[in-house]
Amino acid sequence: MLSRRAGGLSLGINFNTNNACNWRCVYCQVNNLTLGAAPEIDFALLEQELRYFLNDLLHGDFFDRFEVEADRRVIKDIAIAGDGEPTTLKQFAEAIGLIGAIATEMGVFPNSDFVLITNGSLMHQAKVQQGLEVLNRYGGQVWYKFDSATEAGRRRFNNASLSCQASLDNLLISARLCTTKVQTCLFDLDQQGLMEQEKTAYLELLHKIKADGVIKQIMLYTVARQSKQPEADRIAPLPGAVLYALADEIRALGFEVSVSI
C-alpha cells in the first residue's frame, strides 16, 4: 500500500490473520477485532507469497497495473504490521529472520527499510528481544506505539492494561536492541480535542526519554480512515495546526519529529 508515514510503497506483512490483538485501540480499522494472539505461521506459505510479491514489484508490471506515480515506484519498506500485535507470534524471531533473508537475497535490503510496527507490550519477553536482535542485523527499525502517557488515556484510547511505566521500560528495551521511533496517534475523542492533561503528560514523558538518550525520533499522526470499533462515531481527526504546534514543542526538547495528516 502507499503509506502516509512511509512516504511511498510499503509492503505490509500480516502475522495476525485471525484479527486478534492483545489491545483494542478505539481508532483501529480492523473488522471483527478479537482479543488474542497471532496464530501459528506457515513458513513455506510466507516464503512463497513474499517471493512472488517482491518479484512482481521488482520485475513485473505491478506499478503499471495500479498506475503508481513515477516518483513512488520504489519499495520504501517492508513493514511487519497488520490486524493485531505482531510480537504475539510464537515464532516471531524466526519469521523476522526469514523475511530479512529473502528480502536481502532479492536485493530489497538494505535499500529499503525493514519496519516493525508494535504496541511494545511484549518487549520484555525473550522471544521478542531475539526478534529485535535479528531485525537490527538487517538494519531494521521499530515504530513503537505510545498514544498516551496517562493511565486513564491508555485505558480510554488503547484498552491497554500495561502501565505507562511498564511501557516506558519496554520502550527503552526496544531502543537498546534496535533503532526505535515513537509513533503517536493523536485524535479527537468526544469533541475534546487534544486534552491539556494528555499533552502535558506526553511532553513530560518525552523529557524523561530524552534524558536516556536512546530515542531520537517521534512520529505524530492522526486518524485518516474510519474506525471499525464501537467508538467510531466519537472519533475525528485533529487539525493539522494542532499536530504541527505540538511537533514544534517536541523539537524544542531536542527530538526529530515527523507529522502525517
C-alpha positions in Angstrom: 0.0 0.0 0.0 1.0 3.6 -0.4 1.7 4.7 3.2 1.5 8.2 4.6 4.1 7.5 7.2 6.5 5.6 5.0 6.1 8.2 2.2 5.8 5.6 -0.6 5.1 1.9 -1.2 5.0 -0.1 2.0 4.8 -3.8 1.7 2.9 -5.0 4.8 3.2 -8.5 6.2 0.3 -9.5 8.5 1.1 -12.1 11.2 -2.4 -11.7 12.7 -4.6 -13.2 10.1 -7.1 -14.1 12.8 -7.8 -10.4 13.6 -6.5 -11.0 17.1 -4.7 -8.4 19.2 -3.8 -8.0 22.9 -5.1 -4.4 22.8 -8.2 -2.7 21.4 -7.4 0.8 20.2 -10.5 2.8 19.7 -9.3 4.0 16.3 -8.4 0.5 15.0 -9.6 -0.2 11.4 -9.7 -4.0 11.8 -13.1 -5.6 11.3 -14.2 -8.2 13.9 -11.2 -7.5 16.1 -10.8 -10.1 18.9 -8.7 -10.4 22.0 -5.9 -12.9 21.4 -2.5 -13.7 19.8 -1.3 -14.4 16.3 -1.9 -17.9 15.0 0.9 -20.4 14.1 2.6 -19.3 10.9 3.1 -21.3 7.7 6.7 -20.5 6.9 6.5 -22.2 3.4 3.5 -20.1 2.5 5.1 -16.9 3.9 8.2 -17.5 1.7 6.2 -18.3 -1.4 4.0 -15.2 -1.1 6.8 -12.9 -0.2 9.0 -14.1 -3.1 6.0 -13.8 -5.5 5.1 -10.3 -4.5 8.7 -9.0 -4.4 9.3 -10.5 -7.9 6.1 -8.7 -9.2 7.4 -5.4 -7.7 10.9 -5.7 -8.9 10.4 -7.4 -12.3 6.7 -7.4 -13.1 4.1 -4.8 -14.0 2.7 -4.1 -10.5 3.3 -0.4 -10.7 1.7 -0.2 -14.2 -1.3 -2.2 -13.2 -2.0 0.0 -10.2 -1.0 3.2 -12.0 1.5 4.2 -9.3 3.1 7.6 -9.9 6.6 7.6 -11.2 8.2 9.1 -8.2 6.6 6.5 -5.9 7.8 3.4 -7.9 10.1 2.3 -5.1 9.7 0.0 -2.2 10.1 2.3 0.8 9.8 -0.5 3.3 8.7 -4.0 4.3 6.5 -3.4 7.4 5.6 -6.1 9.9 2.1 -4.8 10.7 -1.5 -6.0 10.2 -4.6 -7.0 12.0 -3.2 -7.3 15.5 0.0 -7.1 17.6 2.8 -9.0 15.6 5.0 -9.7 18.6 2.4 -12.1 19.9 3.6 -14.6 17.2 5.3 -17.6 18.9 7.8 -17.9 16.1 8.5 -14.1 16.0 12.3 -14.2 15.7 12.2 -17.0 13.1 9.7 -15.1 10.9 11.8 -11.9 11.1 14.8 -13.9 10.0 13.1 -15.4 7.1 11.7 -12.1 5.8 15.1 -10.5 6.2 17.0 -13.3 4.4 14.6 -13.3 1.4 14.5 -9.5 1.0 18.3 -9.4 1.2 18.7 -12.2 -1.3 16.3 -10.4 -3.8 18.1 -7.1 -3.4 15.4 -5.2 -1.5 17.5 -4.8 1.7 19.5 -2.7 2.5 18.0 -0.2 0.0 14.5 -0.4 1.7 13.7 -0.2 5.3 12.6 -3.1 7.5 10.0 -1.9 10.0 8.2 -3.5 12.9 5.1 -1.6 14.0 4.2 -2.6 17.5 2.4 -1.6 20.7 5.5 -2.7 22.6 3.6 -4.6 25.2 5.8 -7.8 24.9 9.3 -6.3 24.6 10.2 -7.8 28.0 9.8 -11.3 26.5 12.9 -13.2 25.4 11.4 -14.3 22.1 10.6 -10.7 21.2 14.0 -9.5 22.1 15.6 -12.2 20.0 13.4 -11.0 17.1 14.6 -7.4 17.6 18.2 -8.5 17.5 17.5 -10.2 14.2 15.7 -7.1 12.9 18.7 -5.0 13.9 21.1 -7.2 12.0 19.1 -6.4 8.8 19.2 -2.7 9.6 15.6 -2.6 10.7 13.7 -0.3 13.0 10.8 -0.3 15.5 7.9 2.0 15.4 6.7 1.9 18.9 3.1 3.0 19.7 2.8 5.4 22.6 -0.6 7.2 22.3 -0.9 8.4 25.9 1.3 9.0 28.9 -1.6 8.8 31.4 -3.1 5.7 32.8 -6.6 6.9 32.1 -5.6 7.7 28.5 -4.1 4.3 27.9 -7.3 2.6 29.1 -9.5 5.0 27.2 -7.6 5.1 23.9 -6.0 1.7 23.7 -7.8 -0.5 26.2 -4.3 -1.4 27.4 -3.6 -2.9 30.8 0.2 -2.2 30.6 1.1 0.7 32.8 2.8 3.8 31.5 6.0 2.9 33.4 6.0 -0.6 32.1 5.5 0.7 28.5 8.4 3.2 29.1 10.6 0.4 30.4 9.7 -1.7 27.3 10.4 1.2 25.0 13.9 1.5 26.4 14.5 -2.2 26.0 13.5 -1.9 22.4 15.7 1.1 21.8 18.8 -0.6 23.2 18.3 -3.6 20.9 17.2 -1.8 17.6 16.7 1.7 16.3 13.3 2.7 17.7 11.0 5.6 16.9 8.0 6.6 19.0 4.8 6.8 17.0 1.8 8.5 18.5 -1.8 8.7 17.1 -3.5 11.9 18.1 -7.2 12.2 17.6 -10.3 13.9 18.8 -12.5 11.7 21.1 -15.9 13.0 22.2 -15.1 16.5 20.8 -12.4 17.2 23.5 -9.6 17.9 21.1 -6.0 17.4 22.4 -6.7 17.5 26.1 -4.2 19.6 28.2 -3.5 16.9 30.7 -2.7 14.4 27.9 -0.4 16.9 26.2 1.4 17.8 29.5 1.9 14.2 30.4 3.2 13.3 27.0 5.7 16.1 26.9 6.9 15.1 30.4 7.3 11.5 29.2 9.4 12.7 26.2 11.6 14.8 28.6 12.3 11.5 30.5 13.0 9.7 27.3 15.4 12.4 26.1 17.4 12.1 29.3 18.1 8.5 28.5 19.4 9.4 25.1 18.4 6.3 23.0 15.3 7.7 21.3 15.9 10.3 18.6 12.7 10.4 16.5 9.0 11.0 17.2 6.3 10.3 14.6 2.9 12.1 15.1 -0.2 11.3 13.0 -3.9 11.5 13.2 -6.7 9.2 12.0 -7.3 9.1 8.3 -9.8 6.2 7.9 -12.9 5.1 9.7 -12.5 3.1 12.9 -14.2 -0.3 13.0 -14.6 -0.1 16.7 -17.8 0.8 18.7 -16.3 4.2 19.4 -16.1 5.1 15.7 -18.7 7.8 15.7 -17.0 9.5 18.6 -13.6 9.8 16.8 -12.4 12.6 14.5 -9.0 13.7 13.2 -7.2 16.5 14.9 -6.5 19.7 12.8 -3.1 19.8 11.3 -2.3 23.0 13.2 -2.6 21.2 16.5 -0.2 18.5 15.4 2.3 20.9 14.0 2.2 23.1 17.1 2.9 20.0 19.3 5.7 19.0 16.9 7.4 22.3 17.5 7.2 21.8 21.3 8.7 18.3 20.9 11.5 19.7 18.6 12.3 22.2 21.4 13.1 19.1 23.6 15.7 18.0 21.0 13.9 15.4 19.0 13.4 15.0 15.3 9.7 15.0 14.5 7.6 13.9 11.5 3.9 14.7 11.1 1.4 12.8 9.0 -2.0 14.3 8.4 
